[in-house]
């Protein structure tokens, strides 16, 4: 049996999952930190003379995605994170309900439009935050920029537009949000908690960058509430990231 909660008026979201908040949080954290096991590949590859570990080039201390080794670690890590949550969500055969796959899924065009709407709403605030902080607008994206201007640009697109939205939304707006929202917390406190935890994944960003990530999380949670569709939030997240990559590629110094 899955626990369920009646949707709020005007909401298509109906949380239904056999997972309780504590275990669901542990799974989400395990998925988030599982890629750390892949970082041993760097020293191993370097010791074997296969590849040299790149030096960090960004404010958040991340090596650039122009490095094949870094890109491979990132992709494999995202796939591993997705696999952990996807497997856990299948417990008791409840994957469709736990991940909001059972409800009618929003069409691609509508979901993309919702993503563009979030861009329009959040971008002015993001620019304001960076200006108030006196920090360059592209200070948190140096590691992406080097990858975008390298022959491996296509890998950066896959990482940011496909893999990141897929595993992050399955984890935070799908699996974890369902477990939290079915409790007495209700939807918005649960969405705030899951968005804060998602923001923590970007630790090392400047505070304007973290604030922008959190606002995006709240916006994506709103899309989930209104549509009840995991596909909608994944596509919207992908659109936001695609827009960000385009701006970085065209305008970053």
N, C-alpha and C positions, 0 to 999 in steps of 0.2 A: 504493500500500500504506500502511496506517496502522499505526503502532506500537501494540502492545497489551501489557498486563500482566495477569497472572493476579490475580483478586481475592483479598483476604485472606479467611480463614475467617469465615463469617457476614456477609460483605459482598456487596452486589449491585453494587458499583462496579467498572467495568472501563475504565480510561482507554484511549482509542483516538483518535489524531489524527495527521495528517501534520506538525503544527507542532512545532518544537523549542522548548525553553524560552526562549532568547534572543529570537527573533523574536516569539514569543507574548507575551512581556513587553512588547516594544516596541508591539505592537498594543494591548494592554491600557492602556498608558500613553497612547497616542495617543487612544484612546477616552475616557479619563478627562479629558484636557486639551483635546479637540476643542471642547467647549462654550465655551472661552475666546474663540474667534473670534466668538462671538455677543455678547460684551460690548461690541463696537464699536457694537451697535445702540443702547445707552444714550446715548452722546454724540451719535450721529446724530439720534436721536429728539428729544433735548433741544435740539439746535441748530435743528431744524426746527419746534420749538414743539409737537410732537406729544404729548410727555410729559416730565415732569420726573423726573430720576433721583432715587430715594428715598435718604434718609440711612440708614446702617447703624444698627440699633437693638439689636444683640445682642452678646454677648461675643465671638462668632466673627467679628464685623465684616460680617455679611450684612445686606443690606437686607431689610425685611419683605416677606412674600409677600402683603401687602395691596395691594401695588403691581401694577397690571396689567402694566407693563413688566417688572418682575422676574419675575412669573409666566410671562409669555410666553418670556422668555429661559431660564428654568429648564426649561420643558416642551420647547422646541425643542432645548436642550442635551442633555436626556436622550434624546430621539428620535435625535439625531445620534450620540450615544455608542453607542446600541443598534445603529444602522445600520452603524457602522464594524465592530463585532465580528461582527455577523450576516453581513456581506459577507465578512470574512476567514475565518470558520468554513466558508464554502462552498467554499473552495479545495480543488481535487481532488475535489469532490463529497462531502466528508467531514463536512458540517455535522451530520448526525444523530449520528454517532459522537463527533465533537469536542465537541459540546454535551450529550452524554448524552441525546439524543432518541430513540436507537434502542432503548434498553432499555424494558421495560414501565413506563409512567408511573403513579405512585402516585395513587390516587383523591383527589379534592378534600377530602373529609371527613377522611381519614387525614392528609393533608398539613396541614390546618388544625389538627388535634389535635396534631401534632408542633410546630407553631408555638406553640400555647398552652402546651405542655409547656416549651418554652424560656423563655417568659415567666415561668412559675412558678419555674423554676430560676435565672434570671438576675436577676429583679427584686429579690430580697432583697440580693444582692451589690451591685447598682447603688445601692440606697438606702444600704447600708453605706459604699460608696466616697464618696458625696457627703457623708455625715455626718462621716466621718473627715477629709475635706478641708475641712470647714467651709464648703461651697459649697451654695447653694440647689439643690434637686432639679431645678428648671425653668430653671436658668441658661443651659443650652445650647439652649433651645427658644423663646426670645423671638421669633425671626423667624418661626417657625411659628405661634405663638400669635396674633400680629397678623393673620395671614392667616386663621386659623380663626375669628376674631371679626369678620371683614369679609364683605361680600357675595360675595367670591371664595373662600369656604371650600371650595366644591366643587372648585376647582382645586388647593387644598392636598391634598385627599384623593386626587385623581388622581396628583399628583406623588409623594406619599409611599407610597400603597398600591398603585398600579399601575405607574407608570413607573420609580420607583426600584428596586423589587424585580426588575422585568423586566430592565433593562439591567445592573444590578449583579450579579445572579446569572448571567446569560448570560456576563458578562465574567469574574468572579472564581471562581465555583464551577463554571462550565461550561468556557469556552474556556481560561483560564489554568491552572486546576487540572489539566485533562487533560494539558496539555503538561508540567507539572512532575511530576505523579504517575507518569507512564510511565517516568521516569528512575530512577536508583538511589536517589534521595531517598525514594521510596515515598510513601504517601498522607499520613501525618500531618505530616512535615516540609514537604511541598508545601502542605498545607492551612494550616499555620502561616504560610508565606511569603505565600500568597494572601490570608489574613485580615489580615496586617500591612499589605499594600499597600492593601487595602480600607479598613482603619482610617485610613490616611494620607489618604484622600479627605475625611475629616472633620476634617482638621487645622484648628485654631482652637477646637475644643471644649476644655473643661477636661479634666484628666487622668482624672477619674472618667467623663466622657462617652466618652473614647477607650477606656478600659478596658472599658466596657460594650459598645461597638461591637465590640471585638476578641473578647470572649466570645461575642457573637452570631455572629460569623464562624466561630468554632470550632464552635458548636452547629449552625449551618447546614451546615458541612462534615460533621459527624457524620450529619446527615440525608442528605446526598448519598452518603456511604459506605454507609449502611444500606439505602438505597432504590435508588441508582443512577438517580434520577429528577430531572431538572431541574425538572419541574413541582412536585415536592414542595418543593424549596427556595424556589422563587419564591412559592408559596402561603404557606409558613411565614413567609417574610420579610414578605409582605404582611400577614399576621395580626399579627406583632409590631409593625409600623408602625401598623396600625389601632388596636391596643391603646394604643400610645403616644399617638397623636393623641387618642383618647378621654379618656385620663387628663389630658393637657394641657388639653383643652377644658373639662373638668369641674372640675379642681382647681388649675390654675395661677393664682397671684394676679394 
